Amino acid sequence: MPNTLQNQLKQAIQNTIKNPNSQELQNFILDLSSSNQKKEIAKEIYPIAVNLPDISISLYTKAILADLIGKSENSSQFLLKYIIGEFETRDIGNAFQLWEGLIVPSFTKKTSDKCLNDLTNHFKKHLPLTEPNYQTCLGIKQFQKDSLKALMHFKQATVCNPQHWFGYYYMSLIYVFELKNYHAAIKMLQKCFKIESFNNQIGCAKVSSLLGICYGEIGEVNKAIELFNLSIKAYAEDGIVYLQKGFYQLKVKKYSEAIKSFDKCIQIGPDSDSPYLNKINALKKLKRYNGAIEVVTLLEDAKGMTTKHLKRIKLQLIQLKQNIKTILPDEDYSLEFQLDVNTLHPKKTNKKNGQNGIIYQESVLENLLCIKLQKEGILFDQEYEIFENDEYYGKQLAMSKVGILDLLLKEKNTNDLVVLELKKDSGYNTNVVEQTLGYMSWIKQNLAVPKQKVKGLICLYKATPQLLQEASKHDIEVQEYEFHFHKAN
């Protein structure tokens, strides 16, 4: 610690010991800008500060000092005493800020539960059952165990005092996350803004963001984004709000704005995969695959490791990036398709003389099918689309320990998934059926939703009788293609 700071600290301690009413020491600590300075000073001053009267250095400041040097138990106890003081002086807003902002996220569940028990016991000893703060504490205590009992306590708190916005907020949490009753939650939260005592920054931020979730879930996404902005205006240091805002910006396809929100969440915290993964999704929608790959790398660095999930995402992004390339770039061609009942007939008009027959690269067949899907949405007399969700794209779909599937389609009329395995020529034995069944099993376990069927389809030049027989045993459809091209007119 620099000598000047040491001298200032010694002087502040001496003055505080001489005059307990002095705020010099407390102001000195709170005015420090550097977190490293605070940690250094905390180590020196903590043994003295804990014995100083509360009038000279507040319990809140003692809690900060304790927390800086890792004394979580002491820190929680100081904070608890301070919170009790705030409740008793009816500064509910500040008590709420301390409880939600410091006790709940900063300590282990065991420590947090102990604080809650101590707080409840204090109210039980000193307050009547009709006291709203007491009812609120009882509700918080029940929150994780029995949400309906908790709801009863929060409701009782608002009956005891209709101006008790704390109770309305906690009721809304249950309506949103447990009961999914967003309209009821909106009514509760709107009451908070009508209460005169509701002037706390953190409270306004929390209520606004929860209200934003409600409107987002009932489809009023633009209203939700406005409320997230209001929350950020009230308190700009809650990374979760930026994450929520970005999530709903994604829903209305405001991908660039969503990326900015996720970046802000990554900058502030919390330490979570969610902002990274959502940013990757937004970049995918913008087809900025290089940027998405960079975000995967950043997430790996942040975690200090990679995972199978991240490897799979990166592989799929690389595949998507490769699929941007022009199909058959070395040839001057136009394509025209006809489809008979069982046979695909692509007619390729090419400047080169050609012939009828098989395709010598499966990727060419795959690309031709994709072009047809894009133009017509139909293959083999059935309406399909290429499967896509936030994590997977159904072209060259990489499956861990199984292989790479050519195409995963979704039937438009039934929503069923179809595993499409392509073979460029003929003469395949029953191994292709086993391969298709392996893909189908993986899709059922990892991608299919409840009641969604997974079907198999093999497309090749000519099927052997053995293949047709084996495929029929497993209800796997087999289709044959023919390929024709000739000199352009």
Residue pairs with C-beta under 8 A, 6 or more apart in sequence:
1 9
1 37
1 40
1 41
1 44
5 37
5 41
8 28
9 28
9 41
9 44
9 45
11 24
12 24
12 25
12 28
13 25
13 45
13 48
15 22
15 24
15 25
16 22
16 24
16 25
16 52
16 56
16 57
17 52
19 56
20 52
20 53
20 55
20 56
21 55
21 56
22 56
23 56
25 45
25 49
25 52
25 56
25 57
26 56
26 57
26 58
26 61
29 38
29 41
29 45
29 57
29 61
29 64
29 65
30 61
32 38
32 41
38 64
38 68
39 68
39 69
42 64
42 65
42 66
42 68
42 69
43 69
45 65
46 65
46 66
46 69
46 71
49 57
49 61
49 62
49 65
50 62
50 66
50 74
58 82
59 78
59 79
59 81
59 82
59 85
60 78
60 79
60 82
60 98
62 78
63 74
63 75
63 76
63 78
63 79
63 82
63 102
64 75
66 72
66 74
66 75
66 78
67 75
67 106
72 106
72 107
72 108
72 111
73 111
75 106
75 107
76 103
76 106
76 107
76 111
76 112
76 114
76 115
77 115
79 98
79 102
79 103
79 115
80 103
80 115
80 118
80 119
82 98
83 95
83 98
83 99
83 103
83 119
84 119
84 122
86 92
86 94
86 95
86 98
87 95
87 123
87 133
92 133
92 164
92 165
92 166
92 197
92 200
93 197
93 198
93 199
93 200
93 202
93 203
94 200
96 166
96 200
96 202
96 203
97 200
97 201
97 202
97 203
100 202
100 206
101 202
103 112
103 115
104 112
107 115
116 137
116 140
116 141
117 141
119 137
120 134
120 137
120 138
120 141
123 131
123 133
123 134
123 137
124 134
127 133
127 134
128 134
129 135
130 160
131 160
132 157
132 158
132 160
132 161
132 164
132 166
132 167
133 157
133 164
133 166
135 153
135 154
135 156
135 157
135 160
135 167
136 153
136 154
136 157
136 164
136 166
136 167
136 170
138 153
139 150
139 151
139 152
139 153
139 154
139 157
139 167
139 170
140 150
140 170
141 150
142 149
142 150
142 153
143 150
143 170
143 173
143 174
147 174
147 178
147 179
150 170
150 174
151 171
151 174
154 167
154 168
154 170
154 171
154 174
155 167
155 171
157 164
157 166
157 167
158 164
158 167
158 168
158 171
161 167
163 195
163 196
163 197
165 191
165 192
165 195
165 197
165 198
165 203
165 207
168 188
168 189
168 191
168 192
169 188
169 189
169 192
169 203
169 206
169 207
169 210
171 185
171 188
172 185
172 188
172 189
172 207
172 210
172 214
173 210
175 181
175 182
175 184
175 185
175 188
176 182
176 185
176 210
176 213
176 214
176 217
180 217
182 213
182 214
182 215
182 217
182 218
183 214
183 218
185 210
185 211
185 214
186 211
186 214
186 215
189 207
189 210
189 211
189 214
190 211
192 198
192 203
192 207
193 207
198 204
198 207
201 234
201 235
202 234
202 235
204 230
204 231
204 234
204 235
205 231
205 232
205 234
205 235
205 238
205 241
206 231
208 227
208 228
208 230
208 231
208 234
209 227
209 228
209 231
209 238
209 240
209 241
209 244
211 227
212 223
212 224
212 225
212 226
212 227
212 228
212 231
212 241
212 244
212 245
212 248
213 224
213 244
214 224
215 221
215 223
215 224
215 227
216 224
216 244
216 247
216 248
216 251
221 248
221 251
221 252
222 252
224 248
225 245
225 248
225 249
225 252
228 241
228 242
228 244
228 245
228 248
229 245
231 238
231 241
232 238
232 241
232 242
232 245
237 268
238 268
239 264
239 265
239 266
239 267
239 268
239 269
239 270
239 275
240 265
240 270
242 261
242 262
242 264
242 265
242 268
242 275
243 261
243 262
243 265
243 272
243 274
243 275
243 278
245 261
246 257
246 258
246 259
246 260
246 261
246 262
246 265
246 275
246 278
246 279
246 282
247 258
247 278
249 255
249 257
249 258
249 261
250 258
250 278
250 281
250 282
250 285
253 285
255 282
255 283
255 285
255 286
256 282
256 286
258 278
258 279
258 282
259 279
259 282
259 283
262 275
262 276
262 278
262 279
262 282
263 275
263 279
265 274
265 275
266 275
266 276
266 279
271 302
273 299
273 303
276 295
276 296
276 298
276 299
276 302
277 299
277 313
277 390
279 292
279 295
280 292
280 295
280 296
280 313
280 317
281 390
283 289
283 291
283 292
283 295
284 292
284 317
284 320
287 320
287 324
289 317
289 318
289 320
289 321
289 324
290 321
292 317
293 314
293 317
293 318
293 321
296 310
296 313
296 314
296 317
297 314
299 310
300 306
300 310
308 400
312 391
312 398
312 400
313 391
315 398
316 391
316 392
316 393
316 397
316 398
319 393
319 395
319 396
319 398
320 393
323 395
323 396
327 367
327 370
327 371
328 364
328 367
331 350
331 352
332 350
332 351
333 348
333 349
333 350
334 348
334 349
334 488
335 346
335 347
335 348
335 349
335 368
335 371
336 346
336 347
336 348
336 349
337 344
337 345
337 346
337 347
337 368
337 372
337 375
337 376
338 345
338 346
338 347
339 345
339 372
339 378
339 379
339 380
339 381
341 381
342 380
342 479
342 480
343 479
343 480
343 481
343 482
344 369
344 379
344 380
344 459
344 479
344 480
344 481
344 482
345 481
345 482
345 483
345 484
346 368
346 372
346 481
346 483
346 484
347 484
347 485
347 486
348 354
348 483
348 484
348 485
348 486
349 485
349 486
349 488
349 489
350 485
350 486
350 487
350 488
351 487
351 488
352 487
353 486
353 487
354 485
354 486
354 487
355 485
356 482
356 483
356 484
356 485
357 483
358 424
358 425
358 426
358 461
358 483
359 365
359 368
359 424
359 461
359 481
359 483
360 424
361 424
362 406
362 422
362 423
362 424
364 424
365 422
365 424
365 459
365 481
366 395
366 396
366 406
366 407
366 422
369 379
369 407
369 420
369 422
369 459
370 386
370 395
370 407
372 378
372 379
373 379
373 384
373 385
373 386
373 409
377 383
377 384
377 385
377 412
378 384
379 409
380 457
380 477
380 479
382 411
383 411
383 412
383 413
384 409
384 410
384 411
384 412
384 418
385 409
385 410
385 412
386 393
386 394
386 395
386 407
386 408
386 409
386 410
387 393
387 394
387 397
387 408
387 409
387 410
387 417
387 447
388 394
389 447
392 408
392 447
394 405
394 407
394 408
394 409
394 410
395 406
395 407
395 408
396 404
396 405
396 406
397 404
397 405
397 407
397 408
398 404
399 405
399 439
399 442
399 446
402 438
402 439
402 442
403 435
403 438
403 439
405 419
405 420
405 421
405 439
406 420
406 421
406 422
407 420
407 422
408 417
408 418
408 419
408 420
408 443
408 447
409 417
409 418
409 420
409 457
410 416
410 417
410 418
411 417
411 418
411 455
414 453
415 452
416 452
416 453
416 454
416 455
417 443
417 447
417 448
417 452
417 453
417 454
417 455
418 454
418 455
418 456
418 457
419 436
419 439
419 440
419 443
419 454
419 455
419 456
419 457
420 457
420 458
420 459
421 432
421 435
421 436
421 439
421 456
421 457
421 458
421 459
422 458
422 459
422 460
423 432
423 458
423 459
423 460
423 461
424 460
424 461
425 460
425 461
425 462
426 460
426 461
426 462
426 463
426 464
427 462
427 464
428 460
428 463
428 464
428 467
429 464
429 466
429 467
430 466
430 467
430 470
432 458
432 460
432 467
433 458
433 467
433 470
433 471
433 474
433 476
436 456
436 458
436 476
437 456
437 474
437 476
439 456
440 454
440 455
440 456
443 454
444 454
448 454
455 475
455 476
455 477
456 471
456 474
456 475
456 476
456 477
457 476
457 477
457 478
457 479
458 467
458 471
458 476
458 477
458 478
458 479
459 478
459 479
459 480
459 481
460 478
460 480
460 481
461 480
461 481
461 482
462 480
463 471
463 478
463 480
467 478
468 478
471 477
471 478
